């Protein structure tokens, strides 16, 4: 089994974790991102931009 060494490990790929990983990578650091959440489907999970008449979840 081979091992891999990272300069930084980011736990959680939410808005700040994703941004932190981006910044670290841009600085040249070998970065690992760990995420335990479920996969996101933008058209199902981000409905704020959808007009209410199209949003089946709207009250």
C-alpha positions in Angstrom: 0.0 0.0 0.0 1.4 3.4 -0.9 1.0 6.5 1.2 0.4 10.0 0.2 1.6 13.1 2.0 -0.4 16.3 2.0 0.5 19.8 3.1 -3.0 20.6 4.2 -6.3 18.7 4.9 -9.6 20.6 4.8 -12.5 18.9 6.6 -15.8 19.8 5.0 -16.3 21.2 1.5 -18.9 23.8 2.3 -18.6 27.4 1.3 -15.6 28.1 3.6 -14.0 24.7 3.2 -14.2 25.0 -0.5 -12.7 28.4 -0.5 -9.9 27.4 1.9 -9.0 24.5 -0.4 -9.0 26.8 -3.4 -6.7 29.3 -1.6 -4.3 26.5 -0.4 -4.1 24.9 -3.9 -3.5 28.3 -5.5 -0.6 28.7 -3.1 0.9 25.4 -4.3 0.0 23.3 -1.3 -0.9 19.6 -1.9 -4.4 19.7 -0.4 -6.9 16.9 0.5 -10.6 17.7 1.0 -12.7 15.4 3.2 -16.5 15.5 2.9 -19.0 13.3 4.6 -22.2 14.9 3.2 -24.4 13.5 0.5 -23.8 14.3 -3.1 -25.5 17.6 -4.2 -27.7 17.8 -7.3 -28.0 21.6 -8.1 -31.3 21.4 -9.8 -32.9 19.7 -6.8 -30.9 21.2 -3.9 -30.6 24.9 -4.9 -34.1 26.1 -5.7 -33.9 29.7 -4.4 -33.4 31.0 -8.0 -36.4 29.1 -9.4 -39.7 31.1 -9.7 -42.2 30.1 -7.1 -44.6 28.8 -9.8 -41.9 26.3 -10.8 -40.8 25.4 -7.3 -42.7 22.3 -6.2 -41.5 22.9 -2.7 -42.9 26.4 -2.4 -45.6 26.9 0.2 
